Amino acid sequence: MTWAELRDAAVDRLRAGGFEQPGVEVRWMLEEVSGLDAAEQVTEASAPATVRAANALSELLDRRLAGEPLQYVLGSWSFCGIDLLVDRRVLIPRPETEVVAQIAIAEAARLGERVGSTDAWAGAITEYAVADLGTGSGALALALAFALPEAEVWATDVDPDALAIARANVAGSGTPSARVRLAEGSWFAALPDGLRGRLRVVVANPPYLAADELSTLPPEVADWEPVGALVSGRTGLEAFEAILAAASEWLDPTGTIVLELAPHQAEPVAEIARANGFCSVEVHQDLAGRDRVLVARRVESDG
Ligand SMILES: C[S@@+](CC[C@H](N)C(=O)[O-])C[C@H]1O[C@@H](n2cnc3c(N)ncnc32)[C@H](O)[C@@H]1O
């Protein structure tokens, strides 16, 4: 069987299973099992496929046809250009969270910190600290570490299984990851006391669904992604309340907190931020134009 025949049979299987983009999905799976990128899949189309790749592809197709999200089937996904391992222990990083990362990086720049690539010889020298609370795969923490060359980046999670994935991603991400520190515990309580009052920027994409919203999610999310990454509690606002109640104590006097939220939560979460002493509170939109990111500053921004 040639690579083209293997691909066509796989596309037919996914199409028969009702998948909307079988060609794209098979291209990714084929790359995963064969190492052939999209262009090579074309140039090698009439070459014989390996038995090993055919067997591996068949296993991936079985998993996908059983409803497992493509990202878990592939075992990795890209976030802000960084390749991350992902499996059922962590939330799949979303495009809207890339917007959160960009806003947090812009906020560090506004506070006077340098944005740019890490000098390969700079080692792990850091000048200030930032934190990603509820890091999951480590997505936001690594995006910050790559973009902010002088930042010490704290990545926390309450779930040790999620932290195991974050640890693997940090270990596999090269020089910037030398500045990432992992810590287990609930929100700020995971951090060492010495960071109190010192964090320049805090970023979090906490669970923000109300418990009764879980049943409204597509099965591909509800049946596969960790409930602790999705559901906050009865109202969906619990994580925001806990984080914002402690944030002023941990941020430096001019620091900023950047939070991902669901569009309908923008007003209540802004209210919680103001009630906790944040005087400048803004809501930014995601790529689809929906309210998605809260930026709360301890002091008024002058521009
Ligand atoms: C929506 S996921 C976000 C994961 C990752 N930051 C991202 O954006 O892809 C929320 C994460 O918060 C973690 N989490 C839930 N409750 C927590 C708590 N009390 N303290 C710290 N982390 C918590 C979950 O384990 C999960 O990894």
The ligand as a Tripos MOL2 file, in Angstrom:
@<TRIPOS>MOLECULE
LIG
   27    29     1     0     0
SMALL
NO_CHARGES

@<TRIPOS>ATOM
      1 C1         -8.9310   26.1870   32.3970 C.3       1 LIG1
      2 S1         -7.5090   25.2220   32.9190 S.3       1 LIG1
      3 C2         -6.2010   26.2380   32.2600 C.3       1 LIG1
      4 C3         -4.9540   25.5020   31.9130 C.3       1 LIG1
      5 C4         -3.9080   26.3740   31.1850 C.3       1 LIG1
      6 N1         -3.5450   27.5270   31.9780 N.3       1 LIG1
      7 C5         -4.4420   26.8490   29.8470 C.2       1 LIG1
      8 O1         -4.8030   28.0180   29.7540 O.co2     1 LIG1
      9 O2         -4.5210   26.0430   28.9130 O.co2     1 LIG1
     10 C6         -7.5100   25.5730   34.6470 C.3       1 LIG1
     11 C7         -6.3680   24.9670   35.4530 C.3       1 LIG1
     12 O3         -6.5070   25.4130   36.7990 O.3       1 LIG1
     13 C8         -6.2180   24.3390   37.6650 C.3       1 LIG1
     14 N2         -6.8660   24.6020   38.9660 N.ar      1 LIG1
     15 C9         -8.1470   24.3460   39.3240 C.ar      1 LIG1
     16 N3         -8.3440   24.7470   40.6060 N.ar      1 LIG1
     17 C10        -7.1780   25.2490   41.0540 C.ar      1 LIG1
     18 C11        -6.7350   25.8280   42.2900 C.ar      1 LIG1
     19 N4         -7.5660   25.9470   43.3400 N.pl3     1 LIG1
     20 N5         -5.4650   26.2550   42.3760 N.ar      1 LIG1
     21 C12        -4.6050   26.1310   41.3290 C.ar      1 LIG1
     22 N6         -4.9600   25.5860   40.1330 N.ar      1 LIG1
     23 C13        -6.2280   25.1680   40.0030 C.ar      1 LIG1
     24 C14        -6.7120   23.1080   36.9570 C.3       1 LIG1
     25 O4         -6.0930   21.9390   37.4570 O.3       1 LIG1
     26 C15        -6.3540   23.4410   35.5080 C.3       1 LIG1
     27 O5         -5.0820   22.9580   35.1660 O.3       1 LIG1
@<TRIPOS>BOND
     1     1     2 1
     2     2     3 1
     3     2    10 1
     4     3     4 1
     5     4     5 1
     6     5     6 1
     7     5     7 1
     8     7     8 2
     9     7     9 1
    10    10    11 1
    11    11    12 1
    12    11    26 1
    13    12    13 1
    14    13    14 1
    15    13    24 1
    16    14    15 ar
    17    14    23 ar
    18    15    16 ar
    19    16    17 ar
    20    17    18 ar
    21    17    23 ar
    22    18    19 1
    23    18    20 ar
    24    20    21 ar
    25    21    22 ar
    26    22    23 ar
    27    24    25 1
    28    24    26 1
    29    26    27 1
@<TRIPOS>SUBSTRUCTURE
     1 LIG1         1 GROUP 0 **** ****
